[in-house]
């Protein structure tokens, strides 16, 4: 994959993420903060972004989202297909809720 293609893909991922995040925040901020793993301050900033700002941020050449599954236990719970899948997903959500929210500087 060429550099230009990778930058285009990153822009698309960023744009989709930011639009989804903004929609989630406007619909139910508390749930969005939990599901996105962001702070209230970051949620307020995303909520206030104009379409032009979203496009500019999406084209920044950096991914604006972060992979949250730093803990292998949580990732295994979400990907394992046991007979009690709902319980594993609930347990993973509880573990993730206990993790500190990281603010972006």
N, CA, C and O atoms as CSV, one atom per row, in Angstrom:
chain,resi,resn,atom,element,x,y,z
A,1,UNK,N,N,0.845,-1.167,0.000
A,1,UNK,CA,C,0.000,0.000,0.000
A,1,UNK,C,C,0.899,1.242,0.000
A,1,UNK,O,O,1.845,1.336,0.782
A,2,UNK,N,N,0.599,2.157,-0.858
A,2,UNK,CA,C,1.380,3.386,-0.963
A,2,UNK,C,C,1.008,4.354,0.152
A,2,UNK,O,O,-0.057,4.240,0.758
A,3,UNK,N,N,1.898,5.305,0.414
A,3,UNK,CA,C,1.687,6.279,1.479
A,3,UNK,C,C,0.402,7.080,1.248
A,3,UNK,O,O,-0.361,7.303,2.188
A,4,UNK,N,N,0.159,7.507,0.025
A,4,UNK,CA,C,-1.060,8.282,-0.271
A,4,UNK,C,C,-2.321,7.468,0.020
A,4,UNK,O,O,-3.305,7.999,0.534
A,5,UNK,N,N,-2.282,6.188,-0.310
A,5,UNK,CA,C,-3.424,5.317,-0.047
A,5,UNK,C,C,-3.645,5.152,1.453
A,5,UNK,O,O,-4.783,5.159,1.922
A,6,UNK,N,N,-2.550,5.004,2.207
A,6,UNK,CA,C,-2.667,4.870,3.661
A,6,UNK,C,C,-3.235,6.152,4.280
A,6,UNK,O,O,-4.082,6.086,5.171
A,7,UNK,N,N,-2.784,7.290,3.821
A,7,UNK,CA,C,-3.301,8.557,4.340
A,7,UNK,C,C,-4.785,8.720,4.019
A,7,UNK,O,O,-5.551,9.225,4.840
A,8,UNK,N,N,-5.185,8.295,2.831
A,8,UNK,CA,C,-6.612,8.345,2.463
A,8,UNK,C,C,-7.434,7.424,3.368
A,8,UNK,O,O,-8.525,7.788,3.806
A,9,UNK,N,N,-6.907,6.235,3.643
A,9,UNK,CA,C,-7.604,5.294,4.521
A,9,UNK,C,C,-7.705,5.841,5.937
A,9,UNK,O,O,-8.749,5.720,6.578
A,10,UNK,N,N,-6.623,6.444,6.428
A,10,UNK,CA,C,-6.647,7.034,7.763
A,10,UNK,C,C,-7.652,8.184,7.825
A,10,UNK,O,O,-8.370,8.324,8.815
A,11,UNK,N,N,-7.708,8.995,6.789
A,11,UNK,CA,C,-8.683,10.087,6.743
A,11,UNK,C,C,-10.108,9.535,6.816
A,11,UNK,O,O,-10.954,10.070,7.534
A,12,UNK,N,N,-10.361,8.467,6.072
A,12,UNK,CA,C,-11.694,7.863,6.084
A,12,UNK,C,C,-12.047,7.308,7.461
A,12,UNK,O,O,-13.164,7.494,7.942
A,13,UNK,N,N,-11.092,6.627,8.092
A,13,UNK,CA,C,-11.328,6.090,9.436
A,13,UNK,C,C,-11.608,7.234,10.404
A,13,UNK,O,O,-12.562,7.174,11.180
A,14,UNK,N,N,-10.780,8.273,10.360
A,14,UNK,CA,C,-10.971,9.428,11.240
A,14,UNK,C,C,-12.323,10.091,11.021
A,14,UNK,O,O,-13.030,10.412,11.976
A,15,UNK,N,N,-12.670,10.289,9.776
A,15,UNK,CA,C,-13.941,10.946,9.464
A,15,UNK,C,C,-15.122,10.131,9.981
A,15,UNK,O,O,-16.043,10.677,10.589
A,16,UNK,N,N,-15.090,8.842,9.738
A,16,UNK,CA,C,-16.169,7.972,10.218
A,16,UNK,C,C,-16.235,7.953,11.740
A,16,UNK,O,O,-17.316,8.020,12.324
A,17,UNK,N,N,-15.065,7.861,12.378
A,17,UNK,CA,C,-15.020,7.841,13.839
A,17,UNK,C,C,-15.579,9.146,14.413
A,17,UNK,O,O,-16.426,9.120,15.305
A,18,UNK,N,N,-15.111,10.272,13.906
A,18,UNK,CA,C,-15.541,11.561,14.440
A,18,UNK,C,C,-17.030,11.803,14.229
A,18,UNK,O,O,-17.711,12.325,15.111
A,19,UNK,N,N,-17.532,11.423,13.061
A,19,UNK,CA,C,-18.966,11.598,12.805
A,19,UNK,C,C,-19.799,10.695,13.712
A,19,UNK,O,O,-20.817,11.124,14.255
A,20,UNK,N,N,-19.368,9.447,13.874
A,20,UNK,CA,C,-20.063,8.521,14.764
A,20,UNK,C,C,-19.996,9.012,16.201
A,20,UNK,O,O,-21.009,9.032,16.899
A,21,UNK,N,N,-18.803,9.410,16.648
A,21,UNK,CA,C,-18.634,9.888,18.024
A,21,UNK,C,C,-19.510,11.109,18.282
A,21,UNK,O,O,-20.169,11.183,19.319
A,22,UNK,N,N,-19.527,12.053,17.371
A,22,UNK,CA,C,-20.333,13.257,17.551
A,22,UNK,C,C,-21.823,12.911,17.620
A,22,UNK,O,O,-22.558,13.473,18.432
A,23,UNK,N,N,-22.251,12.005,16.784
A,23,UNK,CA,C,-23.651,11.574,16.796
A,23,UNK,C,C,-23.994,10.876,18.110
A,23,UNK,O,O,-25.039,11.142,18.702
A,24,UNK,N,N,-23.118,9.986,18.564
A,24,UNK,CA,C,-23.346,9.283,19.832
A,24,UNK,C,C,-23.410,10.269,20.991
A,24,UNK,O,O,-24.280,10.157,21.854
A,25,UNK,N,N,-22.498,11.229,21.016
A,25,UNK,CA,C,-22.439,12.210,22.100
A,25,UNK,C,C,-23.703,13.059,22.119
A,25,UNK,O,O,-24.256,13.331,23.184
A,26,UNK,N,N,-24.150,13.470,20.963
A,26,UNK,CA,C,-25.365,14.300,20.899
A,26,UNK,C,C,-26.610,13.519,21.289
A,26,UNK,O,O,-27.571,14.089,21.807
A,27,UNK,N,N,-26.594,12.213,21.038
A,27,UNK,CA,C,-27.753,11.375,21.365
A,27,UNK,C,C,-27.800,11.034,22.853
A,27,UNK,O,O,-28.849,11.171,23.483
A,28,UNK,N,N,-26.677,10.591,23.422
A,28,UNK,CA,C,-26.609,10.185,24.831
A,28,UNK,C,C,-25.159,10.322,25.292
A,28,UNK,O,O,-24.355,9.406,25.118
A,29,UNK,N,N,-24.836,11.463,25.878
A,29,UNK,CA,C,-23.446,11.790,26.203
A,29,UNK,C,C,-22.826,10.813,27.202
A,29,UNK,O,O,-21.679,10.400,27.027
A,30,UNK,N,N,-23.558,10.445,28.232
A,30,UNK,CA,C,-23.003,9.548,29.252
A,30,UNK,C,C,-22.633,8.194,28.662
A,30,UNK,O,O,-21.558,7.664,28.943
A,31,UNK,N,N,-23.506,7.642,27.859
A,31,UNK,CA,C,-23.233,6.352,27.224
A,31,UNK,C,C,-22.085,6.473,26.236
A,31,UNK,O,O,-21.236,5.585,26.156
A,32,UNK,N,N,-22.053,7.559,25.487
A,32,UNK,CA,C,-20.983,7.766,24.506
A,32,UNK,C,C,-19.624,7.864,25.184
A,32,UNK,O,O,-18.642,7.303,24.700
A,33,UNK,N,N,-19.567,8.574,26.302
A,33,UNK,CA,C,-18.307,8.705,27.045
A,33,UNK,C,C,-17.810,7.322,27.458
A,33,UNK,O,O,-16.621,7.027,27.332
A,34,UNK,N,N,-18.702,6.484,27.944
A,34,UNK,CA,C,-18.323,5.133,28.350
A,34,UNK,C,C,-17.889,4.292,27.151
A,34,UNK,O,O,-16.825,3.674,27.174
A,35,UNK,N,N,-18.704,4.271,26.116
A,35,UNK,CA,C,-18.414,3.413,24.962
A,35,UNK,C,C,-17.182,3.854,24.185
A,35,UNK,O,O,-16.450,3.016,23.658
A,36,UNK,N,N,-16.949,5.155,24.109
A,36,UNK,CA,C,-15.796,5.660,23.378
A,36,UNK,C,C,-14.528,5.684,24.235
A,36,UNK,O,O,-13.419,5.766,23.707
A,37,UNK,N,N,-14.696,5.611,25.563
A,37,UNK,CA,C,-13.545,5.634,26.450
A,37,UNK,C,C,-12.862,6.987,26.496
A,37,UNK,O,O,-11.636,7.073,26.565
A,38,UNK,N,N,-13.663,8.047,26.456
A,38,UNK,CA,C,-13.120,9.404,26.464
A,38,UNK,C,C,-13.624,10.147,27.694
A,38,UNK,O,O,-14.574,9.712,28.345
A,39,UNK,N,N,-12.991,11.256,28.003
A,39,UNK,CA,C,-13.417,12.063,29.145
A,39,UNK,C,C,-14.582,12.967,28.745
A,39,UNK,O,O,-14.879,13.135,27.562
A,40,UNK,N,N,-15.230,13.540,29.745
A,40,UNK,CA,C,-16.323,14.488,29.490
A,40,UNK,C,C,-15.815,15.694,28.704
A,40,UNK,O,O,-16.505,16.200,27.820
A,41,UNK,N,N,-14.606,16.152,29.028
A,41,UNK,CA,C,-14.031,17.304,28.328
A,41,UNK,C,C,-13.823,17.021,26.846
A,41,UNK,O,O,-14.166,17.842,25.996
A,42,UNK,N,N,-13.261,15.857,26.543
A,42,UNK,CA,C,-13.039,15.482,25.148
A,42,UNK,C,C,-14.380,15.312,24.436
A,42,UNK,O,O,-14.522,15.699,23.276
A,43,UNK,N,N,-15.363,14.735,25.129
A,43,UNK,CA,C,-16.697,14.578,24.538
A,43,UNK,C,C,-17.294,15.943,24.193
A,43,UNK,O,O,-17.899,16.110,23.134
A,44,UNK,N,N,-17.125,16.900,25.073
A,44,UNK,CA,C,-17.647,18.251,24.801
A,44,UNK,C,C,-16.947,18.886,23.609
A,44,UNK,O,O,-17.581,19.564,22.800
A,45,UNK,N,N,-15.640,18.667,23.499
A,45,UNK,CA,C,-14.906,19.198,22.349
A,45,UNK,C,C,-15.384,18.565,21.038
A,45,UNK,O,O,-15.598,19.264,20.047
A,46,UNK,N,N,-15.548,17.260,21.041
A,46,UNK,CA,C,-16.022,16.567,19.834
A,46,UNK,C,C,-17.428,17.025,19.478
A,46,UNK,O,O,-17.745,17.232,18.306
A,47,UNK,N,N,-18.258,17.180,20.482
A,47,UNK,CA,C,-19.639,17.607,20.260
A,47,UNK,C,C,-19.696,18.990,19.598
A,47,UNK,O,O,-20.581,19.250,18.782
A,48,UNK,N,N,-18.769,19.861,19.941
A,48,UNK,CA,C,-18.777,21.235,19.446
A,48,UNK,C,C,-18.081,21.412,18.093
A,48,UNK,O,O,-18.119,22.505,17.528
A,49,UNK,N,N,-17.450,20.365,17.565
A,49,UNK,CA,C,-16.739,20.495,16.299
A,49,UNK,C,C,-17.700,20.833,15.157
A,49,UNK,O,O,-18.793,20.274,15.059
A,50,UNK,N,N,-17.275,21.750,14.308
A,50,UNK,CA,C,-18.037,22.079,13.108
A,50,UNK,C,C,-17.673,21.065,12.024
A,50,UNK,O,O,-16.652,20.387,12.140
A,51,UNK,N,N,-18.483,20.949,10.982
A,51,UNK,CA,C,-18.119,20.038,9.886
A,51,UNK,C,C,-16.737,20.351,9.292
A,51,UNK,O,O,-15.991,19.434,8.949
A,52,UNK,N,N,-16.399,21.622,9.170
A,52,UNK,CA,C,-15.081,21.986,8.634
A,52,UNK,C,C,-13.963,21.523,9.562
A,52,UNK,O,O,-12.925,21.052,9.098
A,53,UNK,N,N,-14.171,21.654,10.862
A,53,UNK,CA,C,-13.164,21.201,11.817
A,53,UNK,C,C,-13.010,19.694,11.791
A,53,UNK,O,O,-11.899,19.179,11.911
A,54,UNK,N,N,-14.117,18.983,11.635
A,54,UNK,CA,C,-14.064,17.520,11.544
A,54,UNK,C,C,-13.258,17.104,10.319
A,54,UNK,O,O,-12.413,16.212,10.405
A,55,UNK,N,N,-13.512,17.740,9.186
A,55,UNK,CA,C,-12.772,17.411,7.965
A,55,UNK,C,C,-11.278,17.709,8.125
A,55,UNK,O,O,-10.436,16.927,7.685
A,56,UNK,N,N,-10.959,18.826,8.748
A,56,UNK,CA,C,-9.557,19.189,8.955
A,56,UNK,C,C,-8.867,18.200,9.889
A,56,UNK,O,O,-7.744,17.771,9.622
A,57,UNK,N,N,-9.532,17.840,10.973
A,57,UNK,CA,C,-8.974,16.881,11.921
A,57,UNK,C,C,-8.839,15.498,11.292
A,57,UNK,O,O,-7.858,14.796,11.538
A,58,UNK,N,N,-9.811,15.110,10.489
A,58,UNK,CA,C,-9.765,13.805,9.835
A,58,UNK,C,C,-8.577,13.695,8.889
A,58,UNK,O,O,-8.018,12.613,8.713
A,59,UNK,N,N,-8.197,14.799,8.287
A,59,UNK,CA,C,-7.101,14.802,7.315
A,59,UNK,C,C,-5.750,15.114,7.951
A,59,UNK,O,O,-4.798,15.438,7.240
A,60,UNK,N,N,-5.652,15.024,9.257
A,60,UNK,CA,C,-4.430,15.414,9.967
A,60,UNK,C,C,-3.246,14.471,9.749
A,60,UNK,O,O,-2.113,14.829,10.070
A,61,UNK,N,N,-3.482,13.297,9.219
A,61,UNK,CA,C,-2.398,12.339,9.016
A,61,UNK,C,C,-2.094,11.489,10.241
A,61,UNK,O,O,-1.120,10.737,10.253
A,62,UNK,N,N,-2.930,11.608,11.274
A,62,UNK,CA,C,-2.801,10.798,12.486
A,62,UNK,C,C,-4.162,10.189,12.792
A,62,UNK,O,O,-5.197,10.803,12.532
A,63,UNK,N,N,-4.157,8.987,13.343
A,63,UNK,CA,C,-5.420,8.411,13.773
A,63,UNK,C,C,-5.884,9.124,15.032
A,63,UNK,O,O,-5.111,9.299,15.974
A,64,UNK,N,N,-7.153,9.536,15.046
A,64,UNK,CA,C,-7.663,10.254,16.214
A,64,UNK,C,C,-8.288,9.303,17.229
A,64,UNK,O,O,-8.499,9.682,18.381
A,65,UNK,N,N,-8.581,8.092,16.823
A,65,UNK,CA,C,-9.109,7.103,17.759
A,65,UNK,C,C,-7.951,6.253,18.275
A,65,UNK,O,O,-6.852,6.274,17.721
A,66,UNK,N,N,-8.214,5.517,19.328
A,66,UNK,CA,C,-7.182,4.701,19.958
A,66,UNK,C,C,-7.738,3.316,20.225
A,66,UNK,O,O,-8.892,3.175,20.630
A,67,UNK,N,N,-6.931,2.296,20.003
A,67,UNK,CA,C,-7.320,0.924,20.294
A,67,UNK,C,C,-7.333,0.753,21.796
A,67,UNK,O,O,-6.294,0.907,22.437
A,68,UNK,N,N,-8.478,0.438,22.379
A,68,UNK,CA,C,-8.649,0.437,23.829
A,68,UNK,C,C,-8.273,-0.866,24.513
A,68,UNK,O,O,-8.182,-0.906,25.740
A,69,UNK,N,N,-8.056,-1.907,23.771
A,69,UNK,CA,C,-7.850,-3.206,24.387
A,69,UNK,C,C,-6.376,-3.474,24.641
A,69,UNK,O,O,-5.768,-4.332,24.001
A,70,UNK,N,N,-5.806,-2.724,25.589
A,70,UNK,CA,C,-4.421,-2.927,25.965
A,70,UNK,C,C,-4.272,-4.179,26.825
A,70,UNK,O,O,-3.187,-4.752,26.920
A,71,UNK,N,N,-5.347,-4.587,27.435
A,71,UNK,CA,C,-5.345,-5.735,28.324
A,71,UNK,C,C,-5.803,-6.967,27.549
A,71,UNK,O,O,-6.921,-7.007,27.037
A,72,UNK,N,N,-4.932,-7.967,27.466
A,72,UNK,CA,C,-5.264,-9.185,26.732
A,72,UNK,C,C,-6.466,-9.916,27.298
A,72,UNK,O,O,-7.176,-10.600,26.559
A,73,UNK,N,N,-6.710,-9.784,28.605
A,73,UNK,CA,C,-7.845,-10.461,29.232
A,73,UNK,C,C,-9.157,-9.926,28.649
A,73,UNK,O,O,-10.056,-10.700,28.321
A,74,UNK,N,N,-9.260,-8.605,28.524
A,74,UNK,CA,C,-10.480,-7.998,27.983
A,74,UNK,C,C,-10.671,-8.410,26.529
A,74,UNK,O,O,-11.778,-8.763,26.122
A,75,UNK,N,N,-9.609,-8.365,25.754
A,75,UNK,CA,C,-9.706,-8.746,24.348
A,75,UNK,C,C,-10.128,-10.202,24.195
A,75,UNK,O,O,-10.945,-10.521,23.332
A,76,UNK,N,N,-9.584,-11.081,25.018
A,76,UNK,CA,C,-9.970,-12.491,24.964
A,76,UNK,C,C,-11.435,-12.691,25.345
A,76,UNK,O,O,-12.123,-13.529,24.763
A,77,UNK,N,N,-11.905,-11.927,26.315
A,77,UNK,CA,C,-13.316,-12.046,26.712
A,77,UNK,C,C,-14.248,-11.653,25.576
A,77,UNK,O,O,-15.291,-12.273,25.372
A,78,UNK,N,N,-13.865,-10.622,24.844
A,78,UNK,CA,C,-14.722,-10.141,23.763
A,78,UNK,C,C,-14.671,-11.023,22.525
A,78,UNK,O,O,-15.621,-11.055,21.743
A,79,UNK,N,N,-13.572,-11.734,22.345
A,79,UNK,CA,C,-13.439,-12.544,21.139
A,79,UNK,C,C,-13.699,-14.026,21.355
A,79,UNK,O,O,-13.842,-14.771,20.386
A,80,UNK,N,N,-13.763,-14.464,22.594
A,80,UNK,CA,C,-13.992,-15.889,22.836
A,80,UNK,C,C,-15.463,-16.217,22.615
A,80,UNK,O,O,-16.354,-15.457,22.997
A,81,UNK,N,N,-15.688,-17.335,22.008
A,81,UNK,CA,C,-17.055,-17.768,21.724
A,81,UNK,C,C,-17.414,-18.925,22.645
A,81,UNK,O,O,-17.343,-20.092,22.260
A,82,UNK,N,N,-17.796,-18.581,23.854
A,82,UNK,CA,C,-18.206,-19.584,24.821
A,82,UNK,C,C,-19.723,-19.688,24.803
A,82,UNK,O,O,-20.399,-18.917,24.121
A,83,UNK,N,N,-20.243,-20.627,25.542
A,83,UNK,CA,C,-21.711,-20.751,25.558
A,83,UNK,C,C,-22.354,-19.618,26.340
A,83,UNK,O,O,-23.542,-19.350,26.167
A,84,UNK,N,N,-21.593,-18.950,27.195
A,84,UNK,CA,C,-22.157,-17.826,27.947
A,84,UNK,C,C,-21.507,-16.525,27.485
A,84,UNK,O,O,-20.867,-15.821,28.266
A,85,UNK,N,N,-21.682,-16.225,26.217
A,85,UNK,CA,C,-21.070,-15.052,25.584
A,85,UNK,C,C,-21.540,-13.750,26.230
A,85,UNK,O,O,-20.743,-12.831,26.413
A,86,UNK,N,N,-22.813,-13.662,26.575
A,86,UNK,CA,C,-23.349,-12.428,27.172
A,86,UNK,C,C,-22.651,-12.123,28.499
A,86,UNK,O,O,-22.358,-10.965,28.799
A,87,UNK,N,N,-22.389,-13.155,29.282
A,87,UNK,CA,C,-21.700,-12.958,30.554
A,87,UNK,C,C,-20.263,-12.482,30.333
A,87,UNK,O,O,-19.783,-11.606,31.052
A,88,UNK,N,N,-19.582,-13.053,29.348
A,88,UNK,CA,C,-18.207,-12.636,29.037
A,88,UNK,C,C,-18.180,-11.181,28.584
A,88,UNK,O,O,-17.287,-10.433,28.983
A,89,UNK,N,N,-19.141,-10.763,27.758
A,89,UNK,CA,C,-19.201,-9.377,27.295
A,89,UNK,C,C,-19.501,-8.430,28.449
A,89,UNK,O,O,-18.934,-7.340,28.521
A,90,UNK,N,N,-20.381,-8.835,29.342
A,90,UNK,CA,C,-20.691,-8.004,30.507
A,90,UNK,C,C,-19.471,-7.851,31.408
A,90,UNK,O,O,-19.187,-6.761,31.903
A,91,UNK,N,N,-18.760,-8.941,31.614
A,91,UNK,CA,C,-17.563,-8.895,32.440
A,91,UNK,C,C,-16.512,-7.978,31.809
A,91,UNK,O,O,-15.865,-7.202,32.513
A,92,UNK,N,N,-16.341,-8.063,30.496
A,92,UNK,CA,C,-15.391,-7.194,29.799
A,92,UNK,C,C,-15.794,-5.730,29.944
A,92,UNK,O,O,-14.936,-4.872,30.149
A,93,UNK,N,N,-17.081,-5.439,29.841
A,93,UNK,CA,C,-17.562,-4.054,29.994
A,93,UNK,C,C,-17.275,-3.531,31.395
A,93,UNK,O,O,-16.910,-2.368,31.564
A,94,UNK,N,N,-17.437,-4.379,32.390
A,94,UNK,CA,C,-17.152,-3.983,33.773
A,94,UNK,C,C,-15.660,-3.677,33.934
A,94,UNK,O,O,-15.294,-2.675,34.547
A,95,UNK,N,N,-14.808,-4.535,33.387
A,95,UNK,CA,C,-13.363,-4.302,33.478
A,95,UNK,C,C,-12.964,-3.013,32.768
A,95,UNK,O,O,-12.140,-2.250,33.272
A,96,UNK,N,N,-13.550,-2.772,31.596
A,96,UNK,CA,C,-13.219,-1.562,30.846
A,96,UNK,C,C,-13.729,-0.318,31.552
A,96,UNK,O,O,-13.091,0.733,31.484
A,97,UNK,N,N,-14.860,-0.417,32.224
A,97,UNK,CA,C,-15.398,0.734,32.952
A,97,UNK,C,C,-14.491,1.135,34.112
A,97,UNK,O,O,-14.465,2.297,34.518
A,98,UNK,N,N,-13.757,0.173,34.633
A,98,UNK,CA,C,-12.847,0.450,35.737
A,98,UNK,C,C,-11.531,1.060,35.308
A,98,UNK,O,O,-10.765,1.537,36.145
A,99,UNK,N,N,-11.256,1.053,33.999
A,99,UNK,CA,C,-10.005,1.630,33.511
A,99,UNK,C,C,-10.122,3.149,33.496
A,99,UNK,O,O,-11.196,3.701,33.253
A,100,UNK,N,N,-9.023,3.802,33.755
A,100,UNK,CA,C,-9.003,5.268,33.743
A,100,UNK,C,C,-9.203,5.786,32.324
A,100,UNK,O,O,-8.674,5.230,31.361
A,101,UNK,N,N,-9.969,6.850,32.218
A,101,UNK,CA,C,-10.167,7.505,30.929
A,101,UNK,C,C,-8.947,8.366,30.669
A,101,UNK,O,O,-8.481,9.091,31.548
A,102,UNK,N,N,-8.437,8.276,29.453
A,102,UNK,CA,C,-7.268,9.068,29.118
A,102,UNK,C,C,-7.706,10.330,28.401
A,102,UNK,O,O,-8.459,10.270,27.428
A,103,UNK,N,N,-7.247,11.449,28.869
A,103,UNK,CA,C,-7.539,12.736,28.233
A,103,UNK,C,C,-6.478,13.001,27.175
A,103,UNK,O,O,-5.319,12.618,27.338
A,104,UNK,N,N,-6.869,13.643,26.114
A,104,UNK,CA,C,-5.956,13.975,25.033
A,104,UNK,C,C,-5.473,15.401,25.212
A,104,UNK,O,O,-6.274,16.312,25.423
A,105,UNK,N,N,-4.184,15.594,25.129
A,105,UNK,CA,C,-3.628,16.938,25.322
A,105,UNK,C,C,-3.447,17.621,23.993
A,105,UNK,O,O,-2.990,18.763,23.943
